[in-house]
Amino acid sequence: MGARLTFRSVFNVFSVGLLLLSILPFLHEYWWVLELPSHFRLHIGVASVAFAIVALICMSWPAFGLAAGAAVVSWVIVLSVPRAHYLEGSGVIIVSQNLSFANGQVVTALGELVEQDSDILVLQEYTPEWHNALAELAERYQDTITVPRNGAFGIAVYSKIPVKSHKIHIFGNTQTPFIEVELDSPKLQARLIAVHFQPPMTNYRSKDRKRQLVELKRHLETVNGPFVIVGDFNNTPYSPVLRSFMKDTGTGVSQAICIPSWPRSLGWFGIPIDLAVGSNGMRIGSVSAIEPLG
């Protein structure tokens, strides 16, 4: 009897934990840490369903109720992610890649990016060293707009589609550069904004990421016509912060259950922070992950 009670007590504790993890992100404005569980909504949803099934089999009704509640909250949020218009085979291939400023696998990276043969290439953590290393790749693209920086927040856009105009935006207290290009081609007439937001690793960076989203939202209010935002968001579409941004800007992602991109070594156990977020006039086709570049 004692062992059975202990098992059920532990089971109940885990179920309470799942419910708390599913609810706490709603209080993210009070403490930045509370937003972090929202990035694992899919994981929490799957775990909650599994716990609810086991609790049902064991007839542990309190645990079943808690796990089922956590599952409902998590899956409602995952499946209600704002969506961009979908069109299979849209004709334009965009590759977004975080190079990693400390990555020494130059040959691997160059070979992989050449093989991708994308129409548009968006690169994050673009350092002066990467700028020099990818000179051969740049020759394959008609237009290149680059902001090489030491550290993690250089950025670049390589485009085979003619760039009509471009602008460098500096957002947030961290003065992070984003690149906006106006594309004018029968293939794609739209604006593309290449981004690399601050990661929510500290209170300061988390607040600055929110500030960057606010400043980007204000800028988008001045943009006419369709646009797509591509890059490393350091955020997932399950986060209340990014969901609020997408709601206010009328944008959406390509898929409700997005492909995990970080860390790539974990495959489907990772989280989707590298995204394409499109306006109502933008049709985003299929999305896939590419191999890590070192």
WOHU-V622733 format. One record per residue. N is the residue number from 0. SS is DSSP state (~ for helix, > for strand, _ for the rest). PSI is psi in degrees with one decimal (999 if undefined). D_LAST is the distance of its C-alpha to the last C-alpha in Angstrom with 1 decimal. Layout:
<<N:SS:PSI:D_LAST> <N:SS:PSI:D_LAST>>
//
This chain:
<<0:_:-40.8:53.6> <1:~:-42.8:51.8> <2:~:-38.8:48.6> <3:~:-42.9:48.8> <4:~:-38.8:49.3> <5:~:-43.4:46.3> <6:~:-46.1:44.0> <7:~:-34.7:45.2> <8:~:-44.9:44.9> <9:~:-41.1:41.3> <10:~:-41.9:40.7> <11:~:-39.7:42.5> <12:~:-44.6:40.4> <13:~:-38.9:37.1> <14:~:-40.1:38.7> <15:~:-42.1:39.8> <16:~:-42.7:36.3> <17:~:-41.2:34.9> <18:~:-40.8:37.7> <19:~:-43.9:37.0> <20:~:-30.9:33.3> <21:~:-23.2:34.3> <22:~:-35.6:37.0> <23:~:-36.3:35.8> <24:~:-21.9:33.5> <25:~:-15.7:36.8> <26:~:20.6:37.7> <27:_:-23.6:34.6> <28:_:-19.3:36.8> <29:_:-26.4:38.4> <30:_:126.7:35.2> <31:~:-30.1:31.7> <32:~:-29.7:30.4> <33:~:-17.1:32.4> <34:~:-27.3:30.1> <35:~:-40.9:27.0> <36:~:-22.3:28.3> <37:~:-26.6:28.6> <38:~:-14.9:24.8> <39:~:29.3:25.3> <40:~:-43.9:28.3> <41:~:-43.0:27.1> <42:~:-45.2:26.5> <43:~:-39.9:29.9> <44:~:-44.6:31.6> <45:~:-45.7:30.5> <46:~:-37.6:31.4> <47:~:-41.1:34.7> <48:~:-43.4:35.7> <49:~:-45.1:35.0> <50:~:-40.1:37.1> <51:~:-39.6:39.8> <52:~:-45.6:40.2> <53:~:-41.0:40.5> <54:~:-37.1:42.9> <55:~:-42.2:45.0> <56:~:-39.1:45.2> <57:_:-1.4:46.2> <58:_:38.6:48.6> <59:_:88.6:47.1> <60:~:-40.2:48.2> <61:~:-44.8:47.1> <62:~:-39.2:43.5> <63:~:-45.2:43.6> <64:~:-42.5:44.8> <65:~:-47.2:42.2> <66:~:-39.7:39.2> <67:~:-39.7:40.7> <68:~:-43.7:41.0> <69:~:-39.4:37.4> <70:~:-44.2:36.4> <71:~:-48.3:38.6> <72:~:-47.5:37.3> <73:~:-45.3:33.6> <74:~:-31.0:34.0> <75:~:-41.4:36.4> <76:~:-44.2:33.8> <77:~:-45.6:30.9> <78:~:-7.1:33.1> <79:_:15.9:34.7> <80:_:131.4:31.6> <81:_:133.8:32.7> <82:>:143.1:31.7> <83:_:159.1:31.3> <84:>:140.4:33.3> <85:>:133.7:31.7> <86:_:111.2:32.0> <87:_:133.2:30.1> <88:_:59.3:28.9> <89:_:-15.7:29.5> <90:_:-17.2:28.4> <91:_:127.1:25.9> <92:_:121.6:22.1> <93:>:126.4:20.2> <94:>:127.6:16.4> <95:>:128.7:15.2> <96:>:125.6:11.7> <97:>:112.4:10.8> <98:_:-28.5:8.6> <99:_:116.3:9.0> <100:_:-20.3:11.3> <101:_:7.1:10.1> <102:_:123.8:6.5> <103:_:4.3:7.4> <104:_:64.9:5.1> <105:~:-45.4:8.0> <106:~:-43.9:9.2> <107:~:-46.0:6.6> <108:~:-46.5:6.8> <109:~:-44.5:10.5> <110:~:-41.3:11.2> <111:~:-42.6:10.0> <112:~:-35.0:12.0> <113:~:-41.7:14.9> <114:~:-34.0:15.1> <115:~:-34.5:15.5> <116:_:50.7:18.4> <117:_:157.7:19.2> <118:_:-37.1:22.5> <119:>:135.9:21.0> <120:>:123.0:17.6> <121:>:121.2:17.3> <122:>:132.2:14.6> <123:>:165.2:14.5> <124:_:46.7:13.8> <125:_:101.1:14.8> <126:_:167.8:15.8> <127:~:-33.3:18.1> <128:~:-42.0:15.4> <129:~:-35.9:13.3> <130:~:-44.7:16.7> <131:~:-39.6:17.5> <132:~:-28.1:14.3> <133:_:18.8:14.8> <134:~:-38.7:18.5> <135:~:-38.5:18.5> <136:~:-41.1:17.1> <137:~:-29.4:19.7> <138:_:-18.8:22.4> <139:_:-8.1:21.9> <140:_:141.5:22.9> <141:_:-43.4:26.5> <142:>:138.4:26.0> <143:>:129.7:23.4> <144:>:116.7:23.9> <145:>:141.8:21.7> <146:>:77.4:22.0> <147:_:136.1:19.6> <148:_:146.1:19.9> <149:_:144.7:18.9> <150:_:-154.3:17.3> <151:_:1.0:16.0> <152:_:28.3:18.5> <153:_:158.4:18.3> <154:>:153.8:18.4> <155:>:153.4:18.9> <156:>:124.2:20.4> <157:>:131.1:20.5> <158:>:130.6:23.3> <159:_:-16.3:25.1> <160:_:132.8:27.8> <161:_:132.0:30.3> <162:>:116.0:30.0> <163:>:-41.0:33.6> <164:>:163.6:32.9> <165:>:160.8:30.3> <166:>:140.7:30.5> <167:>:121.7:28.4> <168:>:139.6:29.2> <169:>:112.2:28.9> <170:>:146.0:29.2> <171:_:166.9:29.8> <172:_:-22.2:30.9> <173:_:-2.4:27.4> <174:_:52.5:27.9> <175:>:129.8:24.7> <176:>:135.6:24.5> <177:>:149.9:24.4> <178:>:128.4:24.9> <179:>:127.1:27.7> <180:>:141.4:28.3> <181:>:117.1:31.4> <182:>:135.5:30.8> <183:>:95.6:33.9> <184:_:152.4:33.6> <185:_:-28.0:35.3> <186:_:-40.2:31.9> <187:_:118.0:31.3> <188:>:96.4:33.7> <189:>:173.1:32.2> <190:>:139.2:30.5> <191:>:130.1:26.8> <192:>:115.7:25.7> <193:>:128.6:22.1> <194:>:155.3:21.5> <195:>:96.7:19.5> <196:_:159.2:21.9> <197:_:145.8:22.2> <198:_:147.1:21.0> <199:_:56.9:24.0> <200:_:-17.9:23.2> <201:_:167.8:26.6> <202:~:-43.7:30.0> <203:~:-47.8:29.6> <204:~:-36.1:26.3> <205:~:-44.3:27.5> <206:~:-37.0:30.7> <207:~:-34.3:29.0> <208:~:-41.0:26.8> <209:~:-40.8:30.2> <210:~:-40.9:31.7> <211:~:-40.6:29.1> <212:~:-39.4:29.8> <213:~:-45.0:33.5> <214:~:-37.7:33.2> <215:~:-40.1:31.2> <216:~:-43.3:33.8> <217:~:-39.7:36.6> <218:~:-41.1:35.0> <219:~:-24.2:34.7> <220:_:-19.0:38.4> <221:_:-4.3:39.0> <222:_:128.0:36.8> <223:_:139.0:38.8> <224:_:175.8:37.4> <225:_:153.3:34.3> <226:>:158.4:31.0> <227:>:135.8:27.5> <228:>:122.6:25.2> <229:>:138.0:21.5> <230:>:-158.8:18.5> <231:>:103.5:17.3> <232:_:-14.7:20.6> <233:_:40.1:19.7> <234:_:155.7:22.5> <235:_:158.1:23.5> <236:_:-3.3:26.4> <237:_:-8.6:28.2> <238:_:137.3:28.6> <239:~:-26.1:32.1> <240:~:-49.7:30.9> <241:~:-34.8:29.0> <242:~:-39.9:31.6> <243:~:-41.9:34.2> <244:~:-46.3:32.5> <245:~:-36.9:32.2> <246:~:-44.5:35.9> <247:~:-30.4:37.1> <248:~:-2.6:35.3> <249:_:31.9:36.0> <250:_:171.0:32.4> <251:>:164.1:30.4> <252:>:172.3:27.1> <253:_:-32.3:26.7> <254:_:143.4:26.9> <255:_:-46.5:28.6> <256:_:94.6:26.1> <257:_:156.6:22.9> <258:_:126.1:19.6> <259:_:138.9:17.5> <260:_:-8.0:14.3> <261:>:134.9:13.8> <262:_:141.0:12.5> <263:~:-25.2:10.8> <264:~:-20.6:10.9> <265:~:-3.9:14.6> <266:~:-129.0:15.2> <267:~:-3.4:18.8> <268:~:-1.3:19.4> <269:_:-167.8:17.4> <270:>:151.0:19.1> <271:_:98.5:19.2> <272:_:-10.0:18.6> <273:>:112.7:17.2> <274:>:162.0:20.5> <275:>:117.5:22.8> <276:>:116.8:26.3> <277:>:153.4:29.1> <278:_:175.1:32.7> <279:_:-26.1:35.6> <280:_:5.2:35.8> <281:_:128.5:32.1> <282:>:118.2:31.3> <283:>:125.4:27.8> <284:_:-147.2:27.1> <285:_:152.0:24.7> <286:_:138.4:21.3> <287:_:162.6:18.3> <288:_:145.6:14.6> <289:_:167.8:11.9> <290:_:148.8:8.8> <291:_:144.0:5.7> <292:_:67.8:3.8> <293:_:999:0.0>>
//
